[in-house]
Amino acid sequence: MKKLLKNKWFRRVLFPGLGVLGGFAYYYFIGCSGNTCPISSNPYISMGYGAVMGLVFSMPGKRPRRGHPISRSAAVHQKPEIQNPKQIQN
């Protein structure tokens, strides 16, 4: 199952599918009956919104490259020691 969840295409189908189900559940249990609620008054809009949110959650975050300064922890970076007072000038 872990290997299947690492497959990006499986996640891009699974998460929007779960979002559609979540959107319909939101419409069914929480939605309003009038036209004052733009997302929850129509089941198709609610399911579409859930699918888009599922697609957003299925996309991986950006990972820093190995050796890139951002990927190292802040504890590794140390300020350079100033050897003489003339280096203090900006």
GIFENSUL-V247865 format. One record per run of one state. SS is the DSSP state (a for helix, b for strand, c for the rest). FROM is the first residue (numbers start at 1). LEN is the number of residues. Records with the same first field share a line. If there is no record, write none. Layout:
SS=FROM-LEN ; FROM-LEN
//
This chain:
c=1-1 ; 7-1 ; 30-13 ; 59-10 ; 72-13 ; 89-2
a=2-5 ; 8-22 ; 43-16 ; 69-3 ; 85-4
//
